[in-house]
Amino acid sequence: MASSKVYLDFILEQLSELEEVSYRAMMGEYIIYYHGKIVGGIYDDRLLVKPVKSATSLMPDATYELPYEGAKQMLLVDDVDNKNFLTQLFNAMYDELPMPKKKK
């Protein structure tokens, strides 16, 4: 099942306090970037983020879910209605996220 543009727009609005949040559509889903780094994505109308240490400490009870078959597990963000929490989460995760790989 693909994610809806409506859900993407909702998540982007929740992240509107942050600068340089962008996305890229990919096979009916959306990859979410923060300052050029991949934070996670929207898969089947669920916000999933990379399971870095800061994310797991901010969401100790979060469930691990597969974004799609064959992918690595990611953390499900349940508290998407809390704008302040999402801002805190993305800011906390940023330093732990890898830089994007250079295209050859």
DAHUKA-V993621 format. One record per residue. RES is the residue in one small letter. PHI is phi in whole degrees, 0 to 359 (* if undefined). BURIAL is b if it has 16 or more other C-alpha atoms within 10 Angstrom, else e. Layout:
RES|PHI|BURIAL, RES|PHI|BURIAL
This chain:
m|*|e, a|276|e, s|276|b, s|271|e, k|296|e, v|298|e, y|293|e, l|303|b, d|299|e, f|297|e, i|296|b, l|298|b, e|294|e, q|296|b, l|263|b, s|295|e, e|286|e, l|270|b, e|269|e, e|60|e, v|266|b, s|220|b, y|213|b, r|222|e, a|287|e, m|211|e, m|51|e, g|84|e, e|238|b, y|226|b, i|270|b, i|255|b, y|245|b, y|230|b, h|50|e, g|83|e, k|259|b, i|284|b, v|266|b, g|173|b, g|187|b, i|250|b, y|229|b, d|51|b, d|56|b, r|230|b, l|272|b, l|242|b, v|237|b, k|297|b, p|276|b, v|282|b, k|305|e, s|295|b, a|291|b, t|292|b, s|284|e, l|282|e, m|230|b, p|298|e, d|259|e, a|294|b, t|268|e, y|270|b, e|223|e, l|272|e, p|292|b, y|198|e, e|302|e, g|89|e, a|270|e, k|284|e, q|292|b, m|229|b, l|271|b, l|279|b, v|267|b, d|278|e, d|271|e, v|286|b, d|281|e, n|263|e, k|301|b, n|296|e, f|296|e, l|298|b, t|298|e, q|298|e, l|298|b, f|296|b, n|296|e, a|294|b, m|284|b, y|309|b, d|294|e, e|274|e, l|280|e, p|288|e, m|291|e, p|298|e, k|288|e, k|290|e, k|280|e, k|273|e
